């Protein structure tokens, strides 16, 4: 896996969005966009990004927050 990956984790409760993000990063993804609506997602996804030495940007919209994780 390389390049950009998109994960739609709406309806999934943590830790599943974070588990999917970690799996994508371990699989070689350089950038991952995660759409997640669980209240714990920002904390959990930020922890995975930090452990992978990646940046995380949170984009808020009317539907669900989008988390953009990019390896440094």
The first five atom37 places (N, CA, C, CB, O) and aatype in JSON, in Angstrom:
{
  "aatype": [20, 20, 20, 20, 20, 20, 20, 20, 20, 20, 20, 20, 20, 20, 20, 20, 20, 20, 20, 20, 20, 20, 20, 20, 20, 20, 20, 20, 20, 20, 20, 20, 20, 20, 20, 20, 20, 20, 20, 20, 20, 20, 20, 20, 20, 20, 20, 20, 20, 20, 20, 20, 20, 20, 20, 20, 20, 20, 20, 20, 20, 20, 20, 20, 20, 20, 20, 20, 20, 20, 20, 20],
  "atom_mask": [
    [1, 1, 1, 1, 1],
    [1, 1, 1, 1, 1],
    [1, 1, 1, 1, 1],
    [1, 1, 1, 1, 1],
    [1, 1, 1, 1, 1],
    [1, 1, 1, 1, 1],
    [1, 1, 1, 1, 1],
    [1, 1, 1, 1, 1],
    [1, 1, 1, 1, 1],
    [1, 1, 1, 1, 1],
    [1, 1, 1, 1, 1],
    [1, 1, 1, 1, 1],
    [1, 1, 1, 1, 1],
    [1, 1, 1, 1, 1],
    [1, 1, 1, 1, 1],
    [1, 1, 1, 1, 1],
    [1, 1, 1, 1, 1],
    [1, 1, 1, 1, 1],
    [1, 1, 1, 1, 1],
    [1, 1, 1, 1, 1],
    [1, 1, 1, 1, 1],
    [1, 1, 1, 1, 1],
    [1, 1, 1, 1, 1],
    [1, 1, 1, 1, 1],
    [1, 1, 1, 1, 1],
    [1, 1, 1, 1, 1],
    [1, 1, 1, 1, 1],
    [1, 1, 1, 1, 1],
    [1, 1, 1, 1, 1],
    [1, 1, 1, 1, 1],
    [1, 1, 1, 1, 1],
    [1, 1, 1, 1, 1],
    [1, 1, 1, 1, 1],
    [1, 1, 1, 1, 1],
    [1, 1, 1, 1, 1],
    [1, 1, 1, 1, 1],
    [1, 1, 1, 1, 1],
    [1, 1, 1, 1, 1],
    [1, 1, 1, 1, 1],
    [1, 1, 1, 1, 1],
    [1, 1, 1, 1, 1],
    [1, 1, 1, 1, 1],
    [1, 1, 1, 1, 1],
    [1, 1, 1, 1, 1],
    [1, 1, 1, 1, 1],
    [1, 1, 1, 1, 1],
    [1, 1, 1, 1, 1],
    [1, 1, 1, 1, 1],
    [1, 1, 1, 1, 1],
    [1, 1, 1, 1, 1],
    [1, 1, 1, 1, 1],
    [1, 1, 1, 1, 1],
    [1, 1, 1, 1, 1],
    [1, 1, 1, 1, 1],
    [1, 1, 1, 1, 1],
    [1, 1, 1, 1, 1],
    [1, 1, 1, 1, 1],
    [1, 1, 1, 1, 1],
    [1, 1, 1, 1, 1],
    [1, 1, 1, 1, 1],
    [1, 1, 1, 1, 1],
    [1, 1, 1, 1, 1],
    [1, 1, 1, 1, 1],
    [1, 1, 1, 1, 1],
    [1, 1, 1, 1, 1],
    [1, 1, 1, 1, 1],
    [1, 1, 1, 1, 1],
    [1, 1, 1, 1, 1],
    [1, 1, 1, 1, 1],
    [1, 1, 1, 1, 1],
    [1, 1, 1, 1, 1],
    [1, 1, 1, 1, 1]
  ],
  "atom_positions": [
    [[0.86, -1.18, 0.0], [0.0, 0.0, 0.0], [0.89, 1.23, 0.0], [-0.97, 0.0, 1.23], [1.88, 1.29, 0.73]],
    [[0.54, 2.19, -0.81], [1.3, 3.43, -0.81], [0.37, 4.57, -1.18], [2.5, 3.35, -1.79], [-0.79, 4.36, -1.52]],
    [[0.89, 5.75, -1.1], [0.08, 6.9, -1.46], [-0.96, 7.21, -0.41], [-0.59, 6.66, -2.78], [-0.72, 7.04, 0.78]],
    [[-2.13, 7.66, -0.86], [-3.18, 8.11, 0.05], [-4.23, 7.02, 0.23], [-3.83, 9.4, -0.47], [-4.57, 6.29, -0.71]],
    [[-4.72, 6.92, 1.46], [-5.75, 5.95, 1.8], [-6.89, 6.69, 2.47], [-5.18, 4.82, 2.74], [-6.67, 7.65, 3.21]],
    [[-8.12, 6.26, 2.22], [-9.3, 6.86, 2.85], [-10.0, 5.79, 3.67], [-10.27, 7.47, 1.78], [-10.28, 4.7, 3.18]],
    [[-10.28, 6.12, 4.94], [-10.97, 5.19, 5.84], [-12.25, 5.86, 6.31], [-10.06, 4.79, 7.06], [-12.22, 6.93, 6.91]],
    [[-13.38, 5.22, 6.03], [-14.66, 5.71, 6.52], [-15.0, 4.91, 7.77], [-15.79, 5.59, 5.43], [-15.45, 3.77, 7.69]],
    [[-14.78, 5.53, 8.93], [-15.0, 4.84, 10.22], [-16.24, 5.38, 10.93], [-13.77, 5.0, 11.12], [-16.37, 5.21, 12.14]],
    [[-17.13, 6.01, 10.19], [-18.36, 6.5, 10.81], [-19.16, 5.33, 11.36], [-19.21, 7.32, 9.8], [-19.33, 4.3, 10.7]],
    [[-19.64, 5.5, 12.58], [-20.4, 4.44, 13.23], [-19.53, 3.46, 14.01], [-21.19, 3.7, 12.23], [-20.05, 2.67, 14.79]],
    [[-18.23, 3.5, 13.8], [-17.31, 2.62, 14.54], [-16.93, 3.29, 15.85], [-16.05, 2.29, 13.7], [-16.65, 4.49, 15.89]],
    [[-16.9, 2.54, 16.89], [-16.49, 3.05, 18.2], [-15.01, 2.77, 18.39], [-17.32, 2.42, 19.34], [-14.48, 1.76, 17.92]],
    [[-14.35, 3.68, 19.09], [-12.93, 3.49, 19.38], [-12.77, 2.24, 20.24], [-12.34, 4.74, 20.1], [-13.57, 1.99, 21.14]],
    [[-11.75, 1.48, 19.95], [-10.52, 1.85, 19.25], [-10.49, 1.54, 17.75], [-9.38, 1.15, 19.88], [-9.44, 1.69, 17.14]],
    [[-11.6, 1.13, 17.13], [-11.56, 0.67, 15.75], [-11.05, 1.69, 14.74], [-12.9, 0.23, 15.34], [-10.28, 1.32, 13.86]],
    [[-11.44, 2.97, 14.8], [-10.84, 3.91, 13.85], [-9.32, 4.0, 13.99], [-11.45, 5.3, 14.04], [-8.6, 4.08, 12.99]],
    [[-8.83, 3.98, 15.22], [-7.39, 4.05, 15.46], [-6.69, 2.77, 14.99], [-7.11, 4.28, 16.95], [-5.59, 2.83, 14.45]],
    [[-7.33, 1.63, 15.18], [-6.75, 0.36, 14.72], [-6.63, 0.36, 13.2], [-7.62, -0.84, 15.2], [-5.62, -0.07, 12.66]],
    [[-7.65, 0.84, 12.53], [-7.61, 0.9, 11.06], [-6.54, 1.87, 10.57], [-8.98, 1.31, 10.51], [-5.85, 1.6, 9.59]],
    [[-6.4, 3.0, 11.26], [-5.35, 3.96, 10.9], [-3.98, 3.33, 11.07], [-5.46, 5.24, 11.75], [-3.14, 3.42, 10.18]],
    [[-3.74, 2.7, 12.21], [-2.44, 2.07, 12.47], [-2.14, 1.01, 11.42], [-2.42, 1.44, 13.88], [-1.0, 0.9, 10.97]],
    [[-3.13, 0.23, 11.04], [-2.93, -0.82, 10.03], [-2.54, -0.21, 8.68], [-4.2, -1.68, 9.89], [-1.66, -0.72, 7.99]],
    [[-3.21, 0.89, 8.31], [-2.89, 1.55, 7.03], [-1.47, 2.1, 7.04], [-3.89, 2.68, 6.75], [-0.75, 1.97, 6.05]],
    [[-1.07, 2.71, 8.16], [0.28, 3.25, 8.25], [1.33, 2.14, 8.23], [0.43, 4.09, 9.53], [2.37, 2.27, 7.58]],
    [[1.06, 1.05, 8.93], [1.99, -0.09, 8.9], [2.07, -0.71, 7.51], [1.57, -1.16, 9.91], [3.1, -1.27, 7.13]],
    [[0.98, -0.59, 6.76], [0.93, -1.14, 5.41], [1.63, -0.28, 4.37], [-0.48, -1.33, 4.99], [1.71, -0.66, 3.21]],
    [[2.15, 0.87, 4.78], [2.92, 1.7, 3.87], [2.24, 2.96, 3.38], [3.31, 0.9, 2.71], [2.8, 3.68, 2.56]],
    [[1.04, 3.24, 3.87], [0.36, 4.46, 3.44], [1.15, 5.69, 3.9], [-1.09, 4.51, 4.0], [1.65, 5.72, 5.02]],
    [[1.27, 6.66, 3.05], [1.98, 7.9, 3.37], [1.03, 8.97, 3.89], [2.74, 8.42, 2.14], [1.43, 9.85, 4.65]],
    [[-0.23, 8.9, 3.47], [-1.26, 9.83, 3.91], [-2.56, 9.06, 4.08], [-1.43, 11.03, 2.9], [-2.94, 8.26, 3.22]],
    [[-3.25, 9.31, 5.18], [-4.5, 8.61, 5.45], [-5.54, 9.64, 5.86], [-4.32, 7.53, 6.56], [-5.29, 10.47, 6.74]],
    [[-6.69, 9.59, 5.23], [-7.83, 10.42, 5.6], [-8.82, 9.52, 6.32], [-8.47, 11.12, 4.36], [-9.27, 8.51, 5.77]],
    [[-9.16, 9.89, 7.54], [-10.09, 9.1, 8.35], [-11.31, 9.95, 8.65], [-9.41, 8.59, 9.67], [-11.19, 11.06, 9.19]],
    [[-12.48, 9.45, 8.31], [-13.73, 10.09, 8.69], [-14.26, 9.29, 9.87], [-14.78, 10.15, 7.48], [-14.55, 8.1, 9.74]],
    [[-14.38, 9.93, 11.03], [-14.79, 9.22, 12.24], [-15.69, 10.12, 13.08], [-13.56, 8.77, 13.07], [-15.42, 11.31, 13.23]],
    [[-16.75, 9.54, 13.63], [-17.68, 10.32, 14.43], [-17.72, 9.93, 15.91], [-19.05, 10.19, 13.85], [-18.55, 10.43, 16.66]],
    [[-16.83, 9.05, 16.34], [-16.77, 8.69, 17.75], [-16.15, 9.84, 18.53], [-15.96, 7.38, 17.95], [-15.21, 10.48, 18.07]],
    [[-16.68, 10.1, 19.71], [-16.19, 11.23, 20.52], [-14.73, 11.06, 20.94], [-17.06, 11.38, 21.76], [-14.05, 12.05, 21.18]],
    [[-14.25, 9.82, 21.03], [-12.87, 9.57, 21.43], [-11.89, 9.55, 20.25], [-12.79, 8.25, 22.17], [-10.68, 9.43, 20.45]],
    [[-12.4, 9.65, 19.04], [-11.54, 9.56, 17.86], [-10.42, 10.58, 17.84], [-12.37, 9.71, 16.62], [-9.29, 10.21, 17.52]],
    [[-10.65, 11.85, 18.16], [-9.53, 12.8, 18.09], [-8.34, 12.39, 18.96], [-10.0, 14.17, 18.51], [-7.19, 12.48, 18.53]],
    [[-8.62, 11.94, 20.17], [-7.55, 11.54, 21.08], [-6.86, 10.28, 20.6], [-8.11, 11.33, 22.49], [-5.63, 10.2, 20.58]],
    [[-7.65, 9.29, 20.21], [-7.09, 8.0, 19.79], [-6.28, 8.14, 18.49], [-8.21, 6.97, 19.6], [-5.18, 7.59, 18.37]],
    [[-6.83, 8.86, 17.52], [-6.13, 9.01, 16.25], [-4.87, 9.85, 16.41], [-7.05, 9.65, 15.21], [-3.86, 9.58, 15.75]],
    [[-4.91, 10.86, 17.26], [-3.71, 11.67, 17.53], [-2.62, 10.82, 18.16], [-4.05, 12.86, 18.44], [-1.44, 11.01, 17.85]],
    [[-2.98, 9.91, 19.03], [-1.99, 9.03, 19.66], [-1.32, 8.13, 18.62], [-2.64, 8.18, 20.76], [-0.1, 7.93, 18.67]],
    [[-2.1, 7.59, 17.71], [-1.53, 6.75, 16.65], [-0.62, 7.58, 15.75], [-2.66, 6.08, 15.81], [0.46, 7.13, 15.38]],
    [[-1.06, 8.78, 15.39], [-0.24, 9.64, 14.53], [1.07, 9.99, 15.21], [-1.01, 10.92, 14.18], [2.13, 9.95, 14.58]],
    [[1.02, 10.33, 16.48], [2.24, 10.67, 17.22], [3.2, 9.48, 17.26], [1.89, 11.12, 18.64], [4.4, 9.64, 17.05]],
    [[2.67, 8.29, 17.54], [3.51, 7.08, 17.6], [4.16, 6.78, 16.25], [2.67, 5.88, 18.05], [5.25, 6.21, 16.2]],
    [[3.49, 7.15, 15.16], [4.02, 6.89, 13.82], [4.86, 8.05, 13.3], [2.89, 6.61, 12.86], [5.3, 8.03, 12.15]],
    [[5.08, 9.08, 14.12], [5.8, 10.28, 13.71], [5.12, 10.95, 12.51], [7.27, 9.93, 13.38], [5.76, 11.32, 11.52]],
    [[3.8, 11.09, 12.63], [3.01, 11.7, 11.56], [2.32, 12.95, 12.09], [1.97, 10.69, 11.01], [2.18, 13.13, 13.3]],
    [[1.9, 13.79, 11.18], [1.11, 14.96, 11.56], [-0.37, 14.61, 11.43], [1.47, 16.19, 10.68], [-0.74, 13.73, 10.66]],
    [[-1.19, 15.31, 12.19], [-2.64, 15.1, 12.09], [-3.31, 16.46, 12.01], [-3.18, 14.27, 13.29], [-3.01, 17.37, 12.78]],
    [[-4.23, 16.57, 11.08], [-5.02, 17.78, 10.91], [-6.49, 17.37, 11.03], [-4.73, 18.49, 9.53], [-6.91, 16.37, 10.46]],
    [[-7.25, 18.16, 11.76], [-8.67, 17.86, 11.93], [-9.47, 18.9, 11.16], [-9.06, 17.85, 13.44], [-9.31, 20.11, 11.37]],
    [[-10.32, 18.42, 10.27], [-11.19, 19.29, 9.49], [-12.62, 19.04, 9.95], [-11.03, 19.02, 7.94], [-13.13, 17.93, 9.81]],
    [[-13.24, 20.05, 10.5], [-14.61, 19.91, 10.99], [-15.58, 20.35, 9.91], [-14.82, 20.74, 12.27], [-15.39, 21.38, 9.26]],
    [[-16.63, 19.55, 9.72], [-17.69, 19.95, 8.8], [-19.04, 19.57, 9.42], [-17.51, 19.29, 7.41], [-19.1, 19.13, 10.56]],
    [[-20.1, 19.74, 8.66], [-21.43, 19.5, 9.19], [-21.73, 18.03, 9.43], [-22.45, 20.07, 8.25], [-22.58, 17.71, 10.27]],
    [[-21.07, 17.15, 8.73], [-21.39, 15.73, 8.79], [-20.56, 15.01, 9.86], [-21.16, 15.08, 7.43], [-21.11, 14.58, 10.88]],
    [[-19.3, 14.88, 9.64], [-18.39, 14.19, 10.56], [-17.01, 14.82, 10.47], [-18.32, 12.67, 10.24], [-16.62, 15.32, 9.41]],
    [[-16.27, 14.81, 11.57], [-14.9, 15.31, 11.49], [-14.05, 14.42, 10.57], [-14.27, 15.37, 12.89], [-14.23, 13.21, 10.51]],
    [[-13.13, 15.05, 9.87], [-12.2, 14.34, 9.01], [-10.8, 14.57, 9.57], [-12.31, 14.82, 7.5], [-10.43, 15.7, 9.9]],
    [[-10.05, 13.5, 9.67], [-8.71, 13.54, 10.22], [-7.73, 13.2, 9.1], [-8.55, 12.56, 11.44], [-7.84, 12.14, 8.48]],
    [[-6.8, 14.1, 8.83], [-5.82, 13.88, 7.78], [-4.47, 13.61, 8.43], [-5.75, 15.1, 6.8], [-3.9, 14.5, 9.07]],
    [[-3.98, 12.41, 8.26], [-2.73, 11.98, 8.9], [-1.69, 11.8, 7.79], [-2.92, 10.64, 9.72], [-1.91, 11.08, 6.82]],
    [[-0.56, 12.48, 7.96], [0.49, 12.44, 6.96], [1.83, 12.11, 7.62], [0.58, 13.79, 6.21], [2.22, 12.73, 8.61]],
    [[2.52, 11.13, 7.07], [3.85, 10.8, 7.6], [4.81, 11.93, 7.3], [4.37, 9.46, 7.01], [4.73, 12.57, 6.25]],
    [[5.71, 12.16, 8.22], [6.71, 13.24, 8.05], [7.85, 12.75, 7.22], [7.23, 13.74, 9.41], [8.79, 13.51, 6.96]]
  ]
}
